[in-house]
Every structure is written in C-alpha cells, then in structure tokens.
C-alpha cells in the first residue's frame, strides 16, 4: 500500500488556497539532476506538454454560405478548394452548413502536406476562407469568411499519441505508467493553448501505444506549429497539448521520475522542445493563478497501469 495518498479534491483545495506545489517536467528533471530527493509530499501537480502530428484530427465548423431560405440542403462543400463533409442538418435553410474538415484530407496536388492540414492552418491564422457549396437543388453558391466571425468552430483529435518519452516502456513494477491512470475522460487539458477536455481513448490507442481523443473550441487557439517532425511519414504540422498530472500517491511520482530519468534533452530535442516547455510553464501559471483545476472524474481510467492493458470504457 502506498505510504502517501491524496485525492483530486484535496489538490484542488490546495490550488484555491494558493498552496499547491506545481512543477513542470523540466523543473522536476533539473531538480532530480541536482540530486534533490523529492517525495510525494513535495509535489502536487506536474505539468506535461508535448506536440502531436496534425494527422488524426478534424474540425467542425458552422459555415456561412448564403442568405436564409436560399437552399434546403448542401450536397457538397469546399473550403479553399478542400472537400468538406456537409451536415445534413435542418438549419441549412438558414444559409449555414455544419461542415466537417479532416486534416488528412488529400487534394489533387503534389504537396507533402495534406490540403486539409493546410486549411486548418489558415483557419487558425484567421485568414480569409473561400466557400463553394453545391445545393441539393443543383445550384452553386460562393462566399468567404474568417474564423473569428464563425458562430461555431471546434477542433477534435481522434488519435493524439502520448510520446513514448512520456511512458515507462519496458519497466516492471506497480509504478509502471502509474501517471497514465490519472488521465480520464472529462479531464481538462490545453489544446493549442485553450481549455479542452479528454473525450476518451484515441482510435488507434492500445496498451502498446497510448493515444487520446481531445476536443476544444478553436476560438483563441494559437496557430498550429510548423516544424520538422522527427517522426517519419508524419506531417510537419503539429498541435500542442498540455496536461496536469496530479500526484495522487507515491507511484505517480515514481512513474514520472522513471521516464524523466531516461531523458537526455541536452542531446536529443525530441524530448522537450522550447514550445513544449513554454506551454508547460503556461499551464503551471494558470494553476498558480487559480484559473485551472484538475477534474475530479470518477470515470474508469483509460489506461490501467497495474496490468498495462487498455481498459474498455462504455
């Protein structure tokens, strides 16, 4: 049995009282390197940040097409020439169309970056988006918009892989990946620097490669990162994710300490990028300012650390 235990509500009480002890991953790693022997009594929350390939994400937009009563249904729709997936929804008589855009949408061009990903970059940069819509009546409509004028814009990811550097692959013992059991459906996260939630497991998630599905409003999101992805066959466009790992018991801190001890960020930038650390620091600031708390979710864990198997949630 663990020598130390605390609940989410206890941690949130510490946050509201201004007494929470919060560390970023890098801060914790630096303290470990300096020889400090931190215990669970010294740490309440650890902010983890990483980036993930835009592949495996999508956006739902309420797209303005024409005036009220102009058409009944949208048959096809394109945004900047990128095929979208319209409704159908009864509000299309209002001249707006629920449109789903996949980042992996491929157009007839030779670019290595899928046109769907380029479209999401344009949307988050608030650039003008050209709309072309074919109605069920056979009429073609044209319009344009900027994302800040939309009534509804939500991004969701269905395959956000937790980096292998954040798991204790190959380790034995009860603390293996114990920090992953703190990630549950309904947990708060930052997605591109705005508040979001964990919906559940990612579509390709497994005990061998943990993945999450996330969602957040697109309004106020920072633009997508464009950089050289270290992973092969992956888009150079990425979004950022930040999580607050609550130290509920000794095994959680031991689990994080184990994967941190393996990291050599001074030799390999795949562990921490500058943007990752800045985002982890930003989440820490929100917590210290009492603007972010940990969700006290009673839903089953997504990844069970004791058996290292994926838990099927209803």
C-alpha positions in Angstrom: 0.0 0.0 0.0 1.2 3.5 -0.8 2.6 5.5 2.1 1.1 8.6 0.7 -2.2 9.3 -0.9 -4.3 12.4 -1.7 -7.5 13.0 -3.7 -8.2 15.3 -6.6 -10.4 17.4 -4.3 -7.5 17.8 -1.8 -5.3 19.0 -4.7 -7.9 21.5 -5.9 -8.3 22.8 -2.4 -4.6 23.5 -2.3 -4.9 25.3 -5.6 -7.6 27.5 -4.3 -5.7 28.2 -1.1 -2.6 29.1 -3.1 -0.7 26.2 -1.5 -0.3 23.8 -4.5 3.2 22.7 -5.3 3.4 22.6 -9.1 6.4 21.7 -11.3 6.9 21.4 -15.0 8.6 18.3 -16.3 11.8 20.2 -17.0 11.8 21.7 -13.5 11.4 18.3 -12.0 14.1 16.8 -14.2 16.5 19.6 -13.2 15.9 19.0 -9.5 16.5 15.3 -10.0 19.8 16.1 -11.8 20.8 18.3 -8.9 20.5 15.5 -6.5 17.3 16.6 -4.7 15.3 13.7 -3.3 11.7 14.9 -3.9 8.9 12.9 -2.3 5.1 12.9 -2.9 4.8 15.4 -0.1 6.8 17.9 -2.2 4.8 17.7 -5.4 1.1 18.1 -6.0 1.0 18.6 -9.8 3.3 18.0 -12.7 2.6 19.9 -16.0 3.3 17.8 -19.1 3.3 19.3 -22.6 4.0 17.8 -26.0 3.1 18.2 -29.6 1.4 15.8 -31.9 1.1 15.5 -35.7 -2.0 17.1 -37.1 -2.7 13.8 -38.7 -5.7 12.3 -36.9 -7.5 15.5 -36.2 -10.5 17.4 -37.6 -12.6 20.5 -37.2 -16.4 21.0 -37.2 -17.4 24.5 -38.5 -20.7 26.2 -38.9 -20.0 27.7 -42.4 -22.0 30.7 -43.7 -23.0 30.0 -47.3 -25.9 32.2 -48.4 -29.0 34.1 -47.1 -31.9 32.5 -45.2 -34.2 30.3 -47.2 -31.8 30.2 -50.2 -31.5 26.4 -50.3 -32.6 23.4 -48.4 -29.6 21.1 -48.3 -25.9 21.2 -49.0 -24.9 18.4 -51.3 -21.2 19.2 -51.5 -19.0 21.9 -50.0 -15.4 23.1 -50.4 -13.3 25.4 -48.3 -10.3 26.9 -50.1 -10.8 24.0 -52.6 -10.6 21.4 -49.8 -13.6 18.9 -49.8 -15.6 19.2 -46.7 -18.3 16.9 -45.4 -21.7 18.8 -45.0 -24.4 18.1 -42.4 -27.0 17.3 -43.2 -28.8 19.4 -40.7 -32.2 21.1 -40.6 -30.6 24.5 -40.1 -29.3 24.6 -43.7 -32.4 26.6 -44.6 -30.8 29.3 -42.5 -28.0 29.5 -45.1 -25.3 27.9 -42.9 -23.8 24.4 -43.2 -22.3 22.2 -40.5 -19.0 21.2 -42.2 -16.5 18.6 -41.1 -12.9 19.0 -42.2 -10.3 16.3 -41.8 -6.7 17.3 -41.5 -5.8 14.2 -43.6 -8.0 15.3 -46.5 -5.9 15.0 -49.7 -6.4 17.1 -52.8 -5.1 16.8 -56.3 -1.8 18.5 -55.7 1.8 17.4 -55.1 2.3 19.0 -51.7 3.7 16.7 -48.9 1.3 18.4 -46.5 -2.4 17.3 -46.9 -4.6 20.2 -48.0 -6.8 19.6 -45.0 -3.9 20.4 -42.7 -3.1 23.5 -44.7 -6.7 24.6 -44.4 -6.7 24.2 -40.6 -3.5 26.3 -40.5 -5.3 29.0 -42.5 -8.4 28.9 -40.2 -6.3 29.2 -37.0 -4.4 32.1 -38.5 -7.8 33.8 -39.2 -7.1 34.0 -42.9 -10.0 34.5 -45.4 -11.5 31.2 -46.3 -13.3 30.8 -49.7 -16.5 28.8 -49.7 -18.1 26.9 -52.6 -21.2 24.9 -52.0 -23.4 22.8 -54.2 -27.0 22.6 -53.0 -29.4 19.7 -53.3 -31.3 21.8 -55.9 -28.1 21.8 -58.1 -27.2 25.5 -57.5 -23.6 26.6 -56.7 -23.1 29.2 -54.0 -19.9 31.2 -53.2 -19.0 33.0 -50.0 -16.0 33.7 -47.8 -15.4 34.1 -44.0 -12.7 34.5 -41.4 -12.7 32.1 -38.4 -13.3 34.9 -35.9 -16.7 35.6 -37.5 -18.0 32.0 -37.1 -20.7 31.1 -34.7 -19.2 27.6 -34.1 -15.7 26.2 -34.6 -14.5 23.2 -32.7 -11.4 21.1 -33.2 -11.1 17.5 -32.1 -8.4 14.9 -32.3 -9.1 11.2 -32.5 -5.5 9.9 -32.4 -3.3 12.0 -30.1 -0.4 9.7 -29.2 1.3 10.2 -25.9 5.0 10.5 -26.8 7.0 7.3 -26.0 9.3 9.5 -24.0 6.4 10.0 -21.5 5.9 6.3 -20.7 8.0 3.7 -18.9 8.0 1.2 -21.7 9.8 -2.0 -20.6 9.8 -1.2 -16.9 8.4 -3.7 -14.4 6.7 -3.0 -11.1 3.5 -1.5 -9.9 4.6 2.1 -10.7 4.9 1.4 -14.4 3.0 4.2 -16.2 1.0 4.9 -13.0 0.7 8.5 -14.1 -1.4 7.4 -17.1 -4.2 6.3 -14.7 -4.7 9.9 -13.7 -5.8 10.7 -17.3 -9.6 10.1 -17.6 -12.5 11.1 -19.7 -13.6 14.6 -18.9 -10.1 15.7 -17.7 -9.2 19.3 -18.5 -6.3 19.9 -20.9 -4.9 22.7 -23.0 -5.2 22.1 -26.8 -3.3 24.8 -28.7 -3.3 26.8 -25.5 -7.0 26.9 -25.0 -9.0 24.8 -22.4 -10.2 21.5 -23.8 -11.2 18.1 -22.5 -10.2 14.4 -22.9 -13.1 12.7 -24.7 -11.6 9.2 -24.4 -9.1 6.8 -25.9 -7.7 7.5 -29.4 -8.9 5.4 -32.3 -5.5 3.6 -32.5 -4.9 3.6 -28.8 -3.6 0.4 -27.2 -1.5 -0.8 -24.3 1.5 -0.7 -26.6 0.9 2.9 -27.7 -1.3 5.1 -25.6 -3.4 7.6 -27.5 -6.1 10.1 -26.6 -9.1 11.8 -28.2 -9.3 15.5 -27.3 -11.6 18.4 -28.1 -11.6 22.2 -27.7 -13.1 25.4 -29.1 -11.0 26.9 -31.9 -11.6 30.5 -30.8 -8.4 31.8 -29.2 -6.2 28.9 -30.2 -2.6 29.6 -31.1 -1.7 28.8 -34.7 -0.6 25.3 -35.4 3.1 24.6 -35.1 5.0 24.1 -38.4 8.4 22.4 -37.9 10.5 19.4 -38.9 8.8 16.4 -37.4 11.2 13.9 -36.0 8.8 11.0 -36.8 8.9 9.7 -40.3 5.8 9.7 -42.5 4.3 12.4 -40.4 3.1 15.9 -41.3 5.4 18.7 -40.3 2.3 20.5 -38.9 1.5 19.8 -35.3 -0.8 20.9 -32.5 0.2 21.3 -28.8 -1.2 19.5 -25.8 -0.7 20.2 -22.1 -1.8 18.0 -19.2 -1.7 18.4 -15.4 -0.7 15.1 -13.8 -1.9 15.0 -10.2 0.4 13.2 -7.8 -2.2 11.1 -6.0 0.3 8.7 -4.4 3.9 7.7 -4.4 3.5 5.5 -7.5 2.6 8.5 -9.7 5.7 10.5 -8.8 7.8 7.3 -9.1 6.4 6.7 -12.6 7.1 10.3 -13.8 10.6 10.2 -12.2 11.3 7.0 -14.1 10.6 8.3 -17.5 12.3 11.6 -16.7 15.4 9.8 -15.6 15.7 8.3 -19.1 15.5 11.7 -20.9 18.6 13.3 -22.3 17.1 16.6 -23.6 20.6 18.2 -24.0 21.4 15.5 -26.6 18.0 15.0 -28.3 15.4 17.7 -28.8 12.6 15.1 -29.3 12.2 15.0 -25.5 11.4 18.7 -24.9 11.1 21.5 -27.5 11.2 25.1 -26.4 7.5 25.4 -27.2 6.7 22.4 -25.1 8.4 23.8 -22.1 6.8 27.2 -22.6 3.4 25.6 -22.7 4.1 23.5 -19.6 5.1 26.8 -17.8 1.9 28.5 -19.1 -0.2 25.7 -17.6 1.7 26.0 -14.4 1.0 29.7 -14.3 -2.8 29.1 -14.9 -2.8 26.7 -11.9 -1.0 29.1 -9.6 -3.4 31.9 -10.6 -6.3 29.5 -9.7 -7.5 29.6 -13.3 -7.1 25.9 -14.0 -8.0 23.0 -11.7 -7.9 19.2 -12.1 -11.2 17.5 -13.0 -12.4 15.1 -10.3 -13.6 12.4 -12.7 -15.0 9.1 -11.5 -14.9 7.6 -15.0 -12.8 4.5 -15.4 -9.2 5.0 -16.3 -8.3 4.9 -19.9 -5.0 3.0 -19.5 -4.6 0.7 -16.5 -1.1 0.9 -15.2 -1.3 -2.2 -12.9 -2.0 -4.6 -15.8 -0.6 -2.4 -18.6 -3.7 -3.1 -20.6 -6.3 -0.9 -22.2 -9.5 -0.6 -20.2 -12.6 -0.8 -22.3 -14.9 2.0 -21.2 -18.6 2.0 -22.0 
